[in-house]
Amino acid sequence: MSSLTIIDVNELSDGQFESVFGNVIEHCKSASTRIKKQRPFKNVEELCEAFQKYLDDITEEEKLEILKSHPDLAGRLAIQGELTPESAEEQRSAGLNDLTADQKRLLDSRNKRYKSKFSFPFIICARENKVQSILEGLECRYNNDYEEEINTGINEVKKICKLRILDIVKN
Ligand SMILES: NC(=O)N[C@H]1NC(=O)NC1=O
């Protein structure tokens, strides 16, 4: 991918911008709606920073909505083939399509335990991880408190978002 230059991005119509960047934060169209108005951007870093700032500036309620819009890793949507294309590729790259039966059981039970404590799914940038580090992250972050996990989850969303933007825009 990486087919657009920053000049192309600045010249997209509002509608095109919203459709191209509408899922750089999973299921969060309002980010691209807000950020399209901040153009022109000097470079791709500035564009990434605008999305990161969006994630910093929203309310805790909006952060929770974003966290809750993420699919479980190797969860029901993955099994049913209903992930967004971005998420499907990220989960595949972490090796989540090739879990052993034991790994799948462990992942499911840790995901379930995490979600019942925090009310939102465990989120980690899959492209920067493999099965083992995901399982360890689930074990370790389960011990965090609620506010800490909202922040950690949003930080992971920022990493996912940046990599998605870099797939679209030439650096
Ligand atoms: N639950 C979770 O972390 N989901 C995600 N992570 C990622 O890299 N892509 C996702 O959809």
The ligand as a Gaussian input file, in Angstrom:
#p B3LYP/6-31G(d) Opt

LIG

0 1
 N       -7.967000      -6.657000      20.784000
 C       -6.990000      -6.110000      20.033000
 O       -5.887000      -5.846000      20.481000
 N       -7.312000      -5.889000      18.737000
 C       -6.413000      -5.363000      17.830000
 N       -5.035000      -5.272000      17.951000
 C       -4.543000      -5.027000      16.723000
 O       -3.346000      -4.880000      16.462000
 N       -5.565000      -4.967000      15.817000
 C       -6.741000      -5.189000      16.446000
 O       -7.861000      -5.225000      15.981000

